[in-house]
Amino acid sequence: MKYLIFLIILLFSQVVYGQQQNRDLIVTTTGDSLFCKIIDVTNSEIQFSFDRSGSVITIRRNETVSFAYNYLPAERSRGSASASRATSDKNESVEPFIVAFLVGVNTYGKISVGDVESGGAFVLGGDVAYFFKPFLGAGLKFFTSMCDINFSDFFMGNDKLMFIGPALYSRFGNGNLTYGVNVGVGGLIWNLSEVSINGNKSDDESATTIGSIVSAGLNYKITHNLGLGVNVQTLLGSIKTNNYERTPAPVGFVLEVNYRF
């Protein structure tokens, strides 16, 4: 009889120990604490079960406050703050790098001889950034716009405006949809080539000064690493050559394809 009681106690302790070793915690936005086994975690959802042989249950990330692995009973006194810290530490290390390619159009702006009548300028750009916080990062921004200008044959030329410099990046939101603002300050380079005044060829002109760029938009994550966004941006500054002055476009619209890793 003693041996039977000993075996029962031993088996019970092994079951309890196994449950403790495999028990994770999910805290929901409604205040529920789900002691379970977390199977998989993505940016949009968490999959879990209440026992090894049980069915898999899915809950959306925006319905949870935090989650923690191996949440033992001895850790209950720490409360949900411990789970939140564990989740925060996990999220901070996810996808810190982002590389983005941008293409779009800008309203043109002005040259000292008059307003451009030929419409918007074609835009290309790119970003490389590192997020040292989930919501804040730093990197390098590149932007260039190109346009053939025509003042009713009085003044013609090929215009190219370029910006390159460091920038601060921010991103906020849950799940697949995020929004952000970034600001850069750097070199503003203008080149005016193939200049023709009243049909007479003139020398090319170029100049460099300090300018800034501000961009804001939305991004939708198509896959775990690939995203698609739309941004509104403005380029600030004024640049002069020997004979002309150029004011950048006030508003631009760009589509963004980005990869995070």
Secondary structure by P-SEA (a helix, b strand, c coil): caaaaaaaaaaaaaaaaaaaacbbbbbcccccccccccccccccbbbbbccccbbbbbbbcccccccccccccccccccaaaaaaaaaaaaaacccbbbbbbbbcccbbbcccccccccbbbbbcbbbbbccccccbbbbbbbbbbbbbbccccccbbbbbbbbbcbbbbbbbccccccbbbbbbbbbbbbbcccccccbbbbbbbcccccbbbbbbccccccccccccccccccccccccccbbbbcccbbbbbbbbccc
